[in-house]
Amino acid sequence: MPSLLKNSIPLSLQHVEINDAFWSPKLQVNREVTIPAIYQRCKETGRIDAWKLTWRPGQPREPHVFWDSDVAKWIEAAAHSLATHPEANLEAALDELIDTIARAQQPEGYLNTHFTVVHPEWRWKNLRDWHELYCAGHLIEAAVAYFHATGKRKFLDTVCRYVDHIESVFGAQPGQKRGYDGHEEIELALVKLFQATGEKRYLQLAKYFVDERGRQPHYFDVEAHERGEEPASYWAKTHEYTQSHIPVREQTLPVGHAVRGMYLYAAMADLAVAYDEVELLTACKCIWQHLVHKRMYVTGGIGSSRANEGHTADYDLPNATAYAETCAAIGLVLFTQRLQQIEPDAAYADVLERALYNGCLSGVALSGDRFFYENPLESRGQQQRWEWHECSCCPPNMARLLAALGQYIYAQHANEFFVHLYIGSAAQFDIAGKNVKLTQQSEYPWNGKIIFQIESEHEVDFTLALRIPGWCRSAEIKVNGEEVALAPLMQKGYAKLQRRWRTGDLVELNLAMPVERVQAHPQVRANCGRIALQRGPLIYGLEEIDNGKNLNDLVLASEEKLVVKFEPDLLGGVSVITGTAKRRRLAPWQDQLYRADAADTEKIFFKAVPYFSWANRAPGEMVVWMREG
Amino acid sequence: MPSLLKNSIPLSLQHVEINDAFWSPKLQVNREVTIPAIYQRCKETGRIDAWKLTWRPGQPREPHVFWDSDVAKWIEAAAHSLATHPEANLEAALDELIDTIARAQQPEGYLNTHFTVVHPEWRWKNLRDWHELYCAGHLIEAAVAYFHATGKRKFLDTVCRYVDHIESVFGAQPGQKRGYDGHEEIELALVKLFQATGEKRYLQLAKYFVDERGRQPHYFDVEAHERGEEPASYWAKTHEYTQSHIPVREQTLPVGHAVRGMYLYAAMADLAVAYDEVELLTACKCIWQHLVHKRMYVTGGIGSSRANEGHTADYDLPNATAYAETCAAIGLVLFTQRLQQIEPDAAYADVLERALYNGCLSGVALSGDRFFYENPLESRGQQQRWEWHECSCCPPNMARLLAALGQYIYAQHANEFFVHLYIGSAAQFDIAGKNVKLTQQSEYPWNGKIIFQIESEHEVDFTLALRIPGWCRSAEIKVNGEEVALAPLMQKGYAKLQRRWRTGDLVELNLAMPVERVQAHPQVRANCGRIALQRGPLIYGLEEIDNGKNLNDLVLASEEKLVVKFEPDLLGGVSVITGTAKRRRLAPWQDQLYRADAADTEKIFFKAVPYFSWANRAPGEMVVWMREG
């Protein structure tokens, strides 16, 4: 499929070997704790056995409309893990589960536990609310991942049969439903299925779902009428909730449920490339710009409101009630990576990195078996990670993101090789007709010195494009020990080292990484008079266990010197930021709620820890945005 | 009924004539605009005609379970108005409405529109949710007020027959329901009915309802079972919502729906006096102390959460989402006045005054025909007063409070005469066997100089107890031009001038009234680093119309001099507070949401207006708590 849109391709998992002091332990926990724990929970709750289709009315553990997606995301996570860390037992377990899933497929190709054993009569009756195509999408993504990891086609063939059935049900032909899912997901999955199989019908079906979205007469209203319901009684009140209020090409704002939106926009970006359609790309960019400039937490969290699990108004970013679902931050990574593939601009990787190191990573405990669904930026201590949740979308989503981390580091476009993220690893790729191995070593994110080493049997001409992060005010690069002038090399945030590379070439990148005091735009009411501490890509926060209570009352002097110290025994090894601050003494207040006397303050030493690592010790208060004055 | 508890009695409406530059115009608007407007809305919406009992199923304007209370509160407001400002037309209209209400009474005495014409089969079936006794309570209060205003007994006799019926239905005898209302109100109303009629059964019924509350087996669970419902499926989830989670004497915290609580606690205070019961008083004081020291806005607003229209946790006082229902602030006035009657301590009048001048008064527009249900302390401009609301409890509640304002100024206990509020007025009272007229003159709340003049045919020995407000750091008193030493006279916040008074005696009270910068307790997270401007009893706020946007970003220097100026043409004549502040410039931000550069600020002149007067001009932002640094 030809495309006039520029397009860089991420390196696949098999071509990237991660070996990193920060990430490798987390990936190990993901493989050894998180993925097994999620399987265990899926098993205990009935999600695995649901595929046997033996559930009967009146029995416990009734398959829920979401359940298939939880299992599918777990399979996807396990498949990514197999791609980099083959494991015979896991593969055997997956094969067995896939056999069960394949047996659950109905003669016409239909494949969904809830609508097979619980409510077969409601099949395709409520796309708006019931996640039927959403579950199909996750099955597709899982099957594609398993195919890429193992080369085995069985699951892929199963989902292809399902998609063939879906294609017969949905479309513009007489007798077909002109529908699309209330929870987007199948669209981006179908693009992956097309890429894996080469079958263009799948791409066309993705385009059909995206094009149809928001058209009048509105499909969700039509199907509501068919169910005998008043469309006006829709619980979410607006089709913005599902990004179907207007056709997608007319959309300019991120609205509604945040995860749904991110999945849709990701598919729109995929289709813009596949169909070479600038209009679709323009909508994506417009939405993305608006999102990251007006509606994104400093952690990369998005979707500030619990009410719609989504977006509200510009600059409405409350801290304590921040919803900022883990899945939404993951969705932002997915969407952003696609835009980055189209236009290599470090602004994308800046956002992706912000979300990855902060708003995503906070979603899983260091232990790997407890999770956050919501990621507030301030807490009174009531937030604790939970083991499992009835709506358990986030844990397997996080597991599949981590297992696929290798896909986010590098990308290639013609003879340009992009380094988007600084994660210790070795990349294998073919460029300018030669095979190259690039090794990256660093103590990132604790330290901004990164060393790259080239290995290639032959000398090779290509451009090594190193991202200079937006948070970095001063960077320098040495090639084989010799400093190069950076300014002439910079293109959209990347330092482009174009030269003939040979084995042994060493590139040293130094990113200055002082503590920054970040302010939010004056219209972010919650953060007026406050700063967030950031160092490198990491946002920091204060926890009660280190700093006592009343963290909102701490005030950092604007001239206060801040000290960074690596604590190897704290939270798996983190750099902390310390300094002194003031806090009002409580004693003089006695039982007064309001008083006009001058405040009596005490000086305290504070310690800030990386936001992603909060809530791993004793429960207590937390703040990201600290008063400054 | 003998009582060992000390008790001061407020002067009745007929004995206080208000003549005050601040309040008289507001009371005139209440009489001439608000009371007629509420009648008009009650008429248009069907609330008045509902009493004709002609509504039939399928017709519009189905009488709602709340409606009777709206009409009753209107009658009460109109009756208070007649007490001070007789008006033949209004009295005739009231007589006609009362005739209609009396005709609506059922043979057994029952009197409720909804449960007579809409759902007679549901009578007394859901006390928890359906406000049946609540409506009865407001009818009782209205009838008592009308009796006091006119001496006419018809309405009083009607409600007595209704109460006789209620007394037959509820009680501990076999065949009676051991119930009480989910929305307290009838309890305090029954105390008033007892006081008006001398009929002790009414007091006993009030005591029964209060004593029964929260006992096990829980009545609301019993009646839920009788309706075939699972008590556990109660929408409010907890009986704290109705203050019936435990028996009232065990209650120590203000919980649940704020208005309901205030009405209950008011009745508890009444019963503590009537039955000379210290235990009940102790519960009241404990709840009141907790409320005003940990859960009250600086405006006297209470009930911070919209979810339960009520209380949440200590120090949880968010500004933008403050619920702070007008009715709840009014309820705080009612509860506080009762405690003040039991123990004359200026701490009570301080709270009553705070609520009255701020959180109550903000509930009605200067024009008198638009209302706030919620009274936030910060707004983006989306809050506007509305003309009418389906749940329209607040407008007539405010109307009855204002029409009865005269009852809150003075109180008498033996030979002590208390001045609780500084409102220009003339009071007539008998003390030490003599008749006295006390005239109060001032420009309060704009000015702290208040002059009292005594008229009495005979010399008279009594104690004039003048409240020295908690907000005042420096007061002086002159009697007949001669300064008196204040300290020896002070008792629980009152300066007690005990002497032989004679006609022509002049007392001049001077309350220093500088602008105060009020801080909130450090545990009030929302207000860390912020101050509220207060002058005298008034809390101030900044509005966008005077100060531009991004009011949360304004920062007042702690040494900034603040200037007070009376503006006769602004908002009906108010003193404003002006000064200079800083605000970050928006231009340098361009489209950045976060940045680490030093802020570029601009100096601006700000003007703060009294909180009660906000939202009377163009829609826009508002803040009470201003940054200080």
Interface residues (C-beta under 8 A of the other chain):
Chain A: Q289 V292 H293 K294 M296 V298 A320 E378 R380 W471 E516 R517 V518 Q519 A520 H521 P522 Q523 V524 R525 C528 G529 A532 Q534 K549 N550 N552 D553 V555 R583 R584 L586 W589 D591 Q592 L593 Y594 R595 A596 D597 A599 R627 G629
Chain B: Q289 V292 H293 K294 M296 V298 A313 A320 E378 R380 W471 E516 R517 V518 Q519 A520 H521 P522 Q523 V524 R525 C528 G529 A532 Q534 K549 N550 N552 D553 V555 R583 R584 L586 W589 D591 Q592 L593 Y594 R595 A596 D597 A599 R627 G629
